[in-house]
Amino acid sequence: MRRTRVVALTRLRCTECGAVFILWRLQSRRRAEGHVKHLWCFCCQEVTAHRELATWASDNAASLH
């Protein structure tokens, strides 16, 4: 039997230019808000620090009120 992997969308914001990058991550390997990951930024054209944003569910709940 195959094991199902649950994935979640993660949003990362570039600390240099503010561009948002979406990353698929396993649900079991999610990181806390504010976690820093160094990635290639498509706007800056170099490797920069990206900060993890709040989860989608909490953002959607806040916008409803």
C-alpha positions in Angstrom: 0.0 0.0 0.0 1.2 3.5 -0.8 1.7 6.0 1.9 0.1 9.4 1.3 2.3 12.5 1.8 0.5 15.6 3.0 2.0 18.8 1.6 1.3 22.4 2.5 2.0 25.7 0.8 4.6 27.9 2.5 5.1 31.6 1.7 8.6 33.1 2.0 9.3 36.9 1.6 12.7 38.1 0.4 14.3 40.4 3.0 15.9 42.5 0.3 13.1 43.4 -2.2 10.0 42.0 -0.5 9.1 39.5 -3.3 7.0 36.5 -2.2 8.1 33.0 -3.1 5.8 30.0 -2.7 7.3 26.7 -1.6 5.7 23.3 -1.2 6.7 21.6 2.0 5.7 18.4 3.7 3.2 19.1 6.5 5.4 17.3 9.0 8.4 19.5 8.1 6.7 22.9 8.4 8.7 25.7 10.0 7.7 28.4 12.5 6.8 31.9 11.3 9.9 34.0 11.0 12.2 31.1 10.0 14.9 32.2 7.6 15.9 30.3 4.5 18.4 31.4 1.9 17.1 31.0 -1.7 17.7 32.4 -5.2 15.4 35.5 -5.5 14.0 36.0 -9.0 13.9 39.8 -8.6 17.3 40.4 -6.9 19.0 37.8 -9.2 21.1 36.5 -6.2 20.8 34.3 -3.2 19.1 36.2 -0.4 17.5 35.5 3.0 13.8 34.8 2.8 11.6 34.9 5.9 8.7 32.5 6.5 5.3 34.2 6.6 2.2 33.2 8.6 0.2 30.3 7.4 -2.5 30.6 4.8 -5.3 29.6 7.2 -4.5 32.3 9.7 -4.3 34.9 6.9 -7.6 33.9 5.5 -9.3 33.9 8.9 -8.0 37.4 9.7 -9.3 38.8 6.3 -12.8 37.5 7.0 -13.3 39.6 10.1 
